[in-house]
């Protein structure tokens, strides 16, 4: 470990130019190899990188999970029209399977309707066929088991991000 710290110090001594606070945060030496700089920019850059590494994936997962709750159960397999339900009823169906535990191919009314409208306005028949095929290519979902698996994954991701943040905080 000390050899790596010595090698890093030698590389920094060879380079006479000043490194930015971001570069210093990225090239941070191992604990105990060098005293922590008192520069506030270093601290801000270091914490920005840690937030980006650990909490941006959590935010992305929350956004994807929220779009999962936009899925609507169709009236039946033959009638692809969305079941007329409130948002609360739809969420309860995805969480607890109030309309059954069987899988279904969901509809996304906003996306489906927009793709169908674009297909009707398309000038080429092959473009219209491609848009219609895309509108009907939503994969099946299996609530409530899939919903709880996604929520468990979110909990695990938050746990890991919080643990990694705490380790980074303790290491300085």
C-alpha positions in Angstrom: 0.0 0.0 0.0 2.8 2.3 0.8 4.5 1.6 -2.5 1.3 2.8 -4.3 1.3 5.9 -2.2 5.0 6.6 -3.0 4.3 5.9 -6.7 1.4 8.3 -6.7 3.5 11.0 -4.9 6.3 10.6 -7.4 3.8 11.0 -10.3 2.3 14.1 -8.8 5.8 15.6 -8.2 6.8 15.0 -11.8 3.7 16.9 -13.0 4.2 20.6 -12.2 0.7 21.7 -13.1 -1.9 22.2 -10.5 -4.7 19.6 -10.6 -8.3 20.6 -10.2 -10.3 19.7 -7.0 -12.2 17.2 -9.1 -9.0 15.5 -10.2 -7.7 15.4 -6.6 -11.0 13.9 -5.4 -10.8 11.2 -8.1 -7.1 10.5 -7.5 -7.5 10.5 -3.7 -4.7 8.5 -2.0 -5.5 5.5 0.3 -6.2 6.3 3.9 -3.1 7.1 5.9 -1.0 7.7 2.9 -1.3 11.4 2.9 -2.9 14.0 5.0 -6.3 15.3 3.9 -6.1 18.6 2.0 -7.8 21.5 3.8 -9.2 22.8 0.5 -13.0 23.1 0.6 -13.3 22.5 -3.1 -11.8 19.1 -2.6 -14.4 18.2 0.0 -17.3 19.5 -2.3 -15.9 17.6 -5.3 -15.4 14.4 -3.3 -19.0 14.5 -1.9 -20.4 15.3 -5.3 -18.7 12.2 -6.8 -20.0 10.1 -3.9 -23.6 11.3 -4.3 -23.4 10.7 -8.1 -22.0 7.2 -7.6 -24.3 6.1 -4.8 -27.6 8.1 -5.1 -28.1 8.7 -8.8 -28.8 5.0 -9.4 -31.4 5.1 -6.6 -33.1 8.1 -8.2 -33.1 6.3 -11.6 -34.6 3.2 -10.0 -37.4 5.3 -8.4 -38.2 6.9 -11.7 -38.4 3.5 -13.4 -40.5 2.1 -10.6 -42.9 5.0 -10.9 -43.4 4.3 -14.6 -44.2 0.6 -13.7 -47.2 1.9 -11.7 -48.5 3.5 -14.9 -49.3 0.1 -16.4 -53.0 -0.6 -16.7 -54.7 -4.0 -16.7 -56.7 -4.5 -19.9 -60.4 -5.4 -19.8 -59.6 -8.9 -21.1 -57.0 -10.6 -23.3 -59.1 -10.0 -26.4 -60.3 -6.5 -25.5 -57.1 -4.5 -25.1 -58.9 -1.4 -23.9 -57.7 -0.2 -20.5 -59.8 -1.2 -17.5 -61.5 1.9 -16.2 -59.9 2.2 -12.7 -58.7 5.0 -10.5 -55.0 5.4 -9.9 -55.4 4.0 -6.3 -57.2 0.9 -7.6 -54.5 0.3 -10.2 -51.8 0.6 -7.6 -53.6 -1.7 -5.2 -54.0 -4.2 -8.1 -50.2 -4.1 -8.8 -49.3 -4.3 -5.1 -51.9 -6.9 -3.9 -53.3 -8.5 -7.0 -56.9 -7.3 -6.4 -57.9 -8.2 -9.9 -56.1 -11.6 -9.9 -52.6 -13.0 -9.6 -52.3 -14.0 -13.2 -49.9 -12.2 -15.5 -51.1 -9.9 -18.2 -49.9 -7.8 -21.0 -50.5 -4.2 -19.7 -51.6 -1.2 -21.7 -50.0 2.2 -21.4 -52.8 4.4 -22.8 -50.7 7.5 -23.3 -47.9 5.8 -25.1 -50.1 3.4 -27.1 -52.4 6.2 -28.2 -49.5 8.4 -29.3 -47.9 5.6 -31.3 -51.2 4.7 -33.0 -51.7 8.4 -33.9 -48.2 8.6 -35.3 -48.8 5.4 -37.3 -52.0 6.9 -38.8 -50.0 10.0 -39.8 -47.0 8.1 -41.2 -46.5 8.5 -44.9 -45.0 5.1 -45.5 -46.8 1.8 -44.9 -43.7 0.1 -43.4 -43.3 3.0 -41.0 -46.9 2.7 -39.9 -46.5 -1.1 -39.5 -43.4 -0.6 -37.4 -45.1 1.9 -35.1 -48.2 -0.3 -34.7 -45.9 -3.3 -33.8 -44.1 -1.1 -31.3 -47.4 -0.1 -29.7 -48.3 -3.7 -29.2 -44.9 -5.0 -28.0 -45.2 -4.3 -24.3 -44.0 -7.4 -22.3 -46.2 -9.2 -19.8 -46.0 -8.3 -16.1 -46.9 -10.5 -13.1 -48.3 -8.6 -10.2 -48.1 -8.7 -7.2 -45.0 -10.8 -7.1 -43.1 -8.7 -9.6 -44.2 -5.5 -7.9 -42.8 -6.7 -4.5 -39.6 -7.9 -6.2 -39.1 -4.4 -7.6 -39.8 -2.8 -4.2 -37.4 -5.3 -2.5 -34.8 -4.3 -5.1 -35.3 -0.6 -4.3 -34.9 -1.3 -0.6 -31.7 -3.2 -1.3 -30.4 -0.5 -3.5 -31.1 2.2 -0.8 -29.5 0.0 1.8 -26.3 -0.4 -0.3 -26.2 3.3 -1.2 -26.6 4.3 2.4 -23.9 1.8 3.5 -21.5 2.9 0.9 -22.1 6.6 1.8 -21.5 5.9 5.4 -18.2 4.0 4.6 -17.1 6.9 2.4 -18.0 9.3 5.2 -16.0 7.4 7.8 -13.0 7.0 5.5 -12.9 10.8 5.0 
